[in-house]
Amino acid sequence: MPELTQTELDNRPYLLYHTDGCHLCELAAALLDAADINYHAIDICDDAYLAQRYGVSIPVLKARNDNELHWPFNATQLQEFTGA
């Protein structure tokens, strides 16, 4: 995957907090991809604050307005959250 510029990252409406090897995070990413939702994945292990905040609740989808959708969620809940 090519590196994104900061502007491209800033234009993504959602953040998916995850970590590598998390099967639930992979399921969440698959739901987002299937719904064609533009997001940026953030590995919480790269940031001590994020690891503390989300360590037991990932995956978490965060919108620009700071609303969060915590796992478990399905396609219907994702659609309601994103309006997609």
N, C-alpha and C positions, 0 to 999 in steps of 0.2 A: 504494500500500500504506500503510495507516495506521501511524503511529508506535506502537511497542510500549512499554509501561511496563517499568521495570527488573525488576519481578517477573515479567512475562511472558517477558522475555529469560532470566531466571534459571531458569525452568521448562522451557526448551528443552533437551533432552538432548544435542544435538549442535551443533557449530559447523562450518560449511563455510568454510574459508579459500580465498579466491578473489581475483580482481581483474576489473574491468570490461574487456570486450573479449577475455577468455580463452575461446576456444571449448571447450576441455577442461573449464573450470569450468562452462560452460553445460550440457555433457553430464552432468557429475556432478550438477548441480542437477536436471536432468530425471529422472535415475535416482532421486534422493531424493524428488522430487515424485510420481513414478509409484508408488513404494513407500509413499507417504503417511507419510514420516518427518518428524517435527517437528524443524526445525533453524533456526539463525540464521546468515545469511551475513555474514562479516566480510571486508571488503576490506583486504588486507594493505598496500596502498599508503597507508592512513591511519595506519600505525604503523611506524616505522623498524625496531623489533625484529622485528615479524612479517614485514616485507619482507625482512629479512636472513635470517631463519630459514626462511621458506617460499618465497622468491622463485623458486627453480628447481624446486620440487616441487609447486606448486599444480596442481589442487585437492587439498586435504587435508581429510578429515572427522575431527574430533576429538570423542571422547566425554568425558563428565564425569569418567571415571576416568583421563583423559589418554591413553588408547589412541588411536592414529591409524591411519587408513586412507588410504594415499597412492595417487594415481592412477598407473597405470590400475587401475580396478576395474570389475567388472560387477555385474549385479543379484544374482547368486548370492553373490559375495563381500560385497556390501553387506548382504545378508540374514544371512550368517554373522557379520558384524561387529556388526550391530545387534540380532540375534536377532528381527528383525521377520518 
